[in-house]
Amino acid sequence: MGAAVPTCLDEAIDWLRRHFQPPAARGLCADFAIELSGAGGGSILLRVRDAALEVRAAPASHADVRLRLPSSDYFGILAGRENADLLYMAGKLEIEGDLSLAMKLRTLFRPASQEPDPALGSRDAAV
């Protein structure tokens, strides 16, 4: 059995904290705003500072990258059921700001498919 799929803002924030990959963020200094519409939505602020992540539910007055999309689609991305590129091409994901930073965002988090199986014990360090 795999990890739980986020269904609300707090669960998405927890997912982001658990899946963050500090080595991928070395040397990066950026603010990302994720604005989710619909049920379970709200605003998430991600602050990356040289391999450290601060993530919280908060609107961002400034962001290097701002993403806007329905919450159900974002939760689907986190769960590995949705593809951000296809959502963007379909007009369901809006990106404002530095597009190269937006592309970097996907490398900062371990995919849901690499979530350790709780039945096998804690092997998170090996992932």
Buried (B, 14 or more C-beta within 10 A) or exposed (E): EBBEBBBBBEBBBBBBEEBBBEEBBEEBEBBBBBBBBEEBBBBBBBBBEEBEBEBEEEEBEEBBBBBBBBBBBBBBBBBBEBBBEEBBEEEBBEBBBBEEBBEBBEEBBBEBEBBBEEEEEEEEEEE
